[in-house]
Protein backbone atom coordinates (compact mmCIF):
# COMPACT_ATOMS: atom_id res chain seq x y z
CA UNK A 1 0.00 0.00 0.00
CA UNK A 2 1.43 3.40 -0.98
CA UNK A 3 1.43 6.00 1.77
CA UNK A 4 0.95 9.73 1.20
CA UNK A 5 2.95 12.26 3.19
CA UNK A 6 1.20 14.92 5.23
CA UNK A 7 4.23 16.62 6.69
CA UNK A 8 3.83 20.37 7.02
CA UNK A 9 6.72 21.79 9.10
CA UNK A 10 4.34 23.35 11.61
CA UNK A 11 2.93 19.99 12.63
CA UNK A 12 4.00 18.69 16.04
CA UNK A 13 6.75 16.05 15.87
CA UNK A 14 6.60 13.70 18.90
CA UNK A 15 9.38 14.50 21.38
CA UNK A 16 10.94 11.04 21.15
CA UNK A 17 11.48 11.35 17.37
CA UNK A 18 14.96 12.74 16.58
CA UNK A 19 15.28 15.73 14.25
CA UNK A 20 18.51 16.92 12.67
CA UNK A 21 20.04 18.95 9.90
CA UNK A 22 20.85 16.92 6.78
CA UNK A 23 24.50 17.85 7.30
CA UNK A 24 24.51 16.96 11.00
CA UNK A 25 28.07 16.25 12.16
CA UNK A 26 26.96 12.92 13.64
CA UNK A 27 26.52 11.66 10.07
CA UNK A 28 30.17 12.41 9.26
CA UNK A 29 32.46 9.42 8.80
CA UNK A 30 34.89 11.12 11.19
CA UNK A 31 32.28 10.77 13.95
CA UNK A 32 31.26 7.12 13.69
CA UNK A 33 34.06 5.32 11.86
CA UNK A 34 36.71 5.53 14.61
CA UNK A 35 34.19 3.94 16.98
CA UNK A 36 33.26 0.92 14.89
CA UNK A 37 36.82 0.48 13.59
CA UNK A 38 37.78 -0.67 17.09
CA UNK A 39 34.94 -3.21 17.29
CA UNK A 40 34.79 -6.77 16.01
CA UNK A 41 32.95 -5.42 12.96
CA UNK A 42 34.62 -5.60 9.52
CA UNK A 43 35.22 -2.25 7.84
CA UNK A 44 37.16 -1.27 4.71
CA UNK A 45 40.70 -0.07 5.37
CA UNK A 46 40.34 3.70 5.43
CA UNK A 47 42.84 6.60 5.32
CA UNK A 48 42.16 10.33 5.71
CA UNK A 49 43.68 12.75 3.19
CA UNK A 50 43.75 16.36 4.45
CA UNK A 51 42.40 19.14 2.25
CA UNK A 52 44.04 22.57 2.08
CA UNK A 53 41.35 25.25 2.21
CA UNK A 54 43.89 28.11 2.57
CA UNK A 55 43.84 28.91 -1.13
CA UNK A 56 41.48 30.42 -3.66
CA UNK A 57 39.10 28.20 -5.57
CA UNK A 58 39.18 24.44 -5.16
CA UNK A 59 40.93 23.16 -2.03
CA UNK A 60 44.30 21.51 -2.50
CA UNK A 61 45.64 18.10 -1.53
CA UNK A 62 48.88 16.16 -1.45
CA UNK A 63 48.89 14.12 -4.65
CA UNK A 64 52.00 12.17 -3.67
CA UNK A 65 50.46 11.18 -0.34
CA UNK A 66 47.26 10.14 -2.10
CA UNK A 67 49.25 7.98 -4.54
CA UNK A 68 51.09 6.31 -1.67
CA UNK A 69 47.79 5.45 0.00
CA UNK A 70 46.36 4.02 -3.24
CA UNK A 71 49.47 1.89 -3.70
CA UNK A 72 49.19 0.63 -0.10
CA UNK A 73 45.54 -0.25 -0.78
CA UNK A 74 46.55 -2.48 -3.70
CA UNK A 75 46.56 0.00 -6.59
CA UNK A 76 42.93 1.12 -6.53
CA UNK A 77 40.74 2.96 -4.03
CA UNK A 78 37.29 4.30 -3.29
CA UNK A 79 37.12 7.95 -2.20
CA UNK A 80 34.43 9.89 -0.37
CA UNK A 81 33.98 12.87 1.90
CA UNK A 82 32.75 12.78 5.48
CA UNK A 83 29.18 12.91 4.17
CA UNK A 84 29.00 11.38 0.72
CA UNK A 85 30.59 9.68 -2.24
CA UNK A 86 30.31 10.99 -5.83
CA UNK A 87 26.64 10.15 -6.29
CA UNK A 88 26.14 11.68 -9.73
CA UNK A 89 28.99 9.77 -11.35
CA UNK A 90 30.44 7.22 -8.97
CA UNK A 91 33.28 5.94 -11.10
CA UNK A 92 34.36 9.41 -12.22
CA UNK A 93 34.45 10.86 -8.71
CA UNK A 94 34.88 7.96 -6.30
CA UNK A 95 36.97 5.29 -8.05
CA UNK A 96 40.72 5.62 -8.42
CA UNK A 97 41.82 2.76 -10.65
CA UNK A 98 45.58 3.42 -10.57
CA UNK A 99 48.04 5.44 -8.46
CA UNK A 100 48.95 7.99 -11.16
CA UNK A 101 48.99 11.78 -10.89
CA UNK A 102 46.34 12.20 -13.57
CA UNK A 103 43.86 9.63 -12.24
CA UNK A 104 44.26 10.65 -8.59
CA UNK A 105 43.93 14.39 -9.24
CA UNK A 106 41.05 14.06 -11.71
CA UNK A 107 39.07 11.78 -9.41
CA UNK A 108 39.52 13.96 -6.33
CA UNK A 109 38.64 17.08 -8.34
CA UNK A 110 35.47 15.39 -9.61
CA UNK A 111 34.46 14.36 -6.08
CA UNK A 112 34.91 17.94 -4.87
CA UNK A 113 33.05 19.37 -7.88
CA UNK A 114 30.08 17.11 -7.27
CA UNK A 115 29.97 18.19 -3.63
CA UNK A 116 29.95 21.84 -4.67
CA UNK A 117 27.12 21.12 -7.11
CA UNK A 118 25.12 19.31 -4.40
CA UNK A 119 25.96 22.00 -1.82
CA UNK A 120 27.42 19.32 0.42
CA UNK A 121 30.12 20.17 3.00
CA UNK A 122 33.60 18.79 2.42
CA UNK A 123 35.20 19.25 5.82
CA UNK A 124 38.90 19.18 6.40
CA UNK A 125 39.65 15.86 4.73
CA UNK A 126 38.48 13.26 2.29
CA UNK A 127 38.91 9.51 2.71
CA UNK A 128 40.59 6.88 0.57
CA UNK A 129 39.23 3.43 1.26
CA UNK A 130 39.95 -0.12 0.29
CA UNK A 131 38.16 -0.91 -2.98
CA UNK A 132 35.56 -3.64 -2.41
CA UNK A 133 34.65 -5.91 -5.31
CA UNK A 134 30.85 -5.76 -5.53
CA UNK A 135 30.49 -6.68 -9.19
CA UNK A 136 28.21 -9.68 -8.81
CA UNK A 137 27.06 -9.29 -12.41
CA UNK A 138 29.43 -7.59 -14.87
CA UNK A 139 26.75 -7.19 -17.54
CA UNK A 140 24.17 -5.27 -15.53
CA UNK A 141 23.70 -1.53 -15.02
CA UNK A 142 22.30 -2.27 -11.54
CA UNK A 143 24.17 -2.84 -8.31
CA UNK A 144 23.27 -6.47 -7.77
CA UNK A 145 25.36 -7.19 -4.68
CA UNK A 146 23.64 -8.08 -1.40
CA UNK A 147 23.38 -4.94 0.72
CA UNK A 148 21.40 -4.44 3.90
CA UNK A 149 20.42 -1.38 5.95
CA UNK A 150 19.98 -2.01 9.66
CA UNK A 151 18.27 0.42 12.04
CA UNK A 152 19.54 0.76 15.61
CA UNK A 153 17.83 2.85 18.28
CA UNK A 154 18.84 3.47 21.89
CA UNK A 155 21.15 0.47 21.98
CA UNK A 156 18.78 -1.96 20.27
CA UNK A 157 18.55 -3.43 16.77
CA UNK A 158 15.01 -2.72 15.56
CA UNK A 159 14.80 -3.88 11.91
CA UNK A 160 16.71 -4.56 8.69
CA UNK A 161 15.93 -4.27 4.98
CA UNK A 162 17.65 -4.98 1.64
CA UNK A 163 19.34 -1.68 0.73
CA UNK A 164 19.24 -1.53 -3.07
CA UNK A 165 16.19 -0.29 -4.93
CA UNK A 166 15.59 -2.96 -7.54
CA UNK A 167 11.94 -2.10 -8.19
CA UNK A 168 12.52 -1.82 -11.94
CA UNK A 169 14.40 -5.11 -12.27
CA UNK A 170 12.73 -7.91 -14.18
CA UNK A 171 13.69 -10.93 -16.22
CA UNK A 172 16.88 -12.87 -15.42
CA UNK A 173 18.26 -10.09 -13.19
CA UNK A 174 15.37 -10.52 -10.77
CA UNK A 175 17.03 -13.74 -9.67
CA UNK A 176 19.86 -11.64 -8.24
CA UNK A 177 17.39 -9.79 -6.02
CA UNK A 178 15.84 -12.99 -4.74
CA UNK A 179 19.31 -14.41 -4.17
CA UNK A 180 20.46 -11.29 -2.32
CA UNK A 181 17.46 -11.33 0.01
CA UNK A 182 18.08 -15.00 0.74
CA UNK A 183 21.77 -14.36 1.45
CA UNK A 184 20.93 -11.49 3.81
CA UNK A 185 18.42 -13.55 5.77
CA UNK A 186 20.75 -16.54 6.05
CA UNK A 187 23.50 -14.25 7.37
CA UNK A 188 21.24 -12.37 9.77
CA UNK A 189 21.25 -14.46 12.95
CA UNK A 190 24.90 -15.54 13.00
CA UNK A 191 26.68 -12.63 11.31
CA UNK A 192 24.82 -9.40 10.60
CA UNK A 193 22.75 -9.15 13.76
CA UNK A 194 25.75 -9.72 16.08
CA UNK A 195 27.66 -7.01 14.18
CA UNK A 196 24.70 -4.64 14.44
CA UNK A 197 24.33 -5.31 18.19
CA UNK A 198 27.94 -4.27 18.76
CA UNK A 199 27.36 -1.01 16.92
CA UNK A 200 24.07 -0.40 18.75
CA UNK A 201 25.73 -0.83 22.13
CA UNK A 202 28.31 1.85 21.25
CA UNK A 203 25.66 4.33 20.08
CA UNK A 204 23.18 3.52 22.83
CA UNK A 205 21.69 7.03 23.06
CA UNK A 206 21.27 7.60 19.32
CA UNK A 207 19.17 6.44 16.37
CA UNK A 208 21.25 5.36 13.37
CA UNK A 209 21.06 3.39 10.16
CA UNK A 210 23.99 1.04 9.53
CA UNK A 211 24.83 -0.34 6.06
CA UNK A 212 26.58 -3.62 5.24
CA UNK A 213 27.59 -4.96 1.82
CA UNK A 214 28.75 -8.41 0.74
CA UNK A 215 31.76 -8.66 -1.56
CA UNK A 216 32.10 -11.23 -4.32
CA UNK A 217 34.48 -13.27 -2.14
CA UNK A 218 31.82 -13.59 0.55
CA UNK A 219 32.91 -11.03 3.13
CA UNK A 220 30.53 -8.58 4.82
CA UNK A 221 31.73 -5.01 5.45
CA UNK A 222 30.13 -2.13 7.31
CA UNK A 223 30.46 0.78 4.87
CA UNK A 224 28.25 3.60 6.11
CA UNK A 225 26.17 5.01 8.96
CA UNK A 226 23.71 7.89 9.14
CA UNK A 227 21.51 9.53 11.74
CA UNK A 228 18.00 8.06 11.69
CA UNK A 229 16.20 11.36 12.13
CA UNK A 230 13.78 13.73 10.45
CA UNK A 231 14.99 16.83 8.62
CA UNK A 232 13.08 19.70 7.08
CA UNK A 233 13.40 20.48 3.37
CA UNK A 234 11.20 22.68 1.21
CA UNK A 235 8.76 23.11 4.10
CA UNK A 236 8.32 19.36 4.55
CA UNK A 237 9.72 16.73 6.92
CA UNK A 238 11.63 13.72 5.55
CA UNK A 239 13.65 10.87 7.00
CA UNK A 240 17.41 11.23 6.52
CA UNK A 241 17.88 7.46 6.17
CA UNK A 242 15.79 5.73 3.50
CA UNK A 243 13.46 3.26 5.18
CA UNK A 244 10.84 0.95 3.72
CA UNK A 245 7.41 2.61 3.97
CA UNK A 246 5.97 -0.83 4.70
CA UNK A 247 7.93 -1.13 7.95
CA UNK A 248 6.28 -0.16 11.23
CA UNK A 249 9.61 1.33 12.37
CA UNK A 250 9.77 3.86 9.52
CA UNK A 251 10.51 7.16 11.24
CA UNK A 252 8.01 9.08 9.12
CA UNK A 253 5.30 6.62 10.17
CA UNK A 254 6.31 6.89 13.84
CA UNK A 255 6.09 10.67 13.59
CA UNK A 256 2.58 10.49 12.12
CA UNK A 257 3.64 11.81 8.70
CA UNK A 258 2.42 8.79 6.72
CA UNK A 259 -1.34 8.73 6.39
LINJO-V892688 format. One line per field, one symbol per residue. burial: b if it has 24 or more other C-alpha atoms within 12 Angstrom, else e. A space follows every 10 residues. Layout:
burial->???
This chain:
burial->eeeeeebeee eebeeebbbb ebbbebbbbb ebbeebbeee bbbbbbbbbb beeeeeeebe bebeebbebb eebebbbbbb bbbbbbbeee bbbbbbbbbe eebbbbbbbb bbbbbeeeeb bbbebbbbbb bbbeebeeee eebbbbbbbb bbbeebbbbb bbbbebeeee eebeebbeeb bebbeebbee bbbebbbbbb ebbeebbbbb bbbbbeeebb bbbbbbbbbb bbeeeebbbb bbbbbeeebb bbbbbbbbe
